[in-house]
Amino acid sequence: MDRPTPPVTRFAPSPNGRLHLGHGLSAIVAHDLAKVSGGRFLLRIEDIDGPRSRPELADEFRRDLEWLGLEWEEVPAQSTRLASYAAAAEALKAQGLLYPCTCTRKEIEEASAVEGSDGLIYPGTCKHRAPNSDRPATWRLNSEKALAAIGPLVWEDAIAGPQPVDLAALGDVVLVRKDLPASYHLAVTLDDAADGVTLVTRGADLFAASHVHRTLQALLGLPAPRWHHHPLLLGPDGEKLAKRRGSPALAERREGGEDGRMLAAQLRVQLLSLGT
Ligand code: GLU
């Protein structure tokens, strides 16, 4: 019998804040799932977050990963790939699947939008009107048209099993930002395909995004990877770990002399207790 092809995984941090334990766990999951079967583990710096992006953090991230004992191949950062994002956005616009949106945040809040899994669901205001040409526009995915174009489709999560595509949790997401030819959803989908990622690993907080990404893959004729959404590390308050809630940065622990490989071993044990 043929052996399954070893997976290609990636860790894709955004340099707009230091890495904390949750990121460390994510990186370890991606690393171990690749390495355990002779696959490749990639690092991609997702540095298109405009003024929030702090390029100097990329070096800190590399030192953190090395300290945890991980080995990776680095692929080009997102800021070098803007032309491919623009081309894909044009292809989606040409299919009539995107619409311009000039709503402000305040207008969206006032239009009695529904709370989704990632903030307010856009109420579709601009879908039914001519955009205000005095204002810069974002471009949103018309989720009804997208679903009609792809037909019934299922994606596969290694932990949660088969998932029929459902765009309700995120609604008409932004695919092209005002200041950039892509949003997170478009950029990450294109990059994972370009980098040959076959197993997308990330925290369960991004589960709903995979419905959008599977949709984009189908619309753009990209290969479908498998997904592995791992449970999140929670703080003592039951909240997701994040720097703003006082979880120390990996770099602080590293600079404080802690043994990174030991910490990685502890995270692997914690992962077992989280049930993956
Ligand atoms: N840059 C994204 C983040 O840091 C990556 C998420 C993903 O793995 O898709 O949240």
Boltz pocket constraint, residues with backbone or C-beta under 6 A from the ligand:
constraints:
  - pocket:
      binder: B
      contacts: [[A, 10], [A, 12], [A, 13], [A, 14], [A, 46], [A, 188], [A, 201], [A, 202], [A, 206]]
      max_distance: 6.0
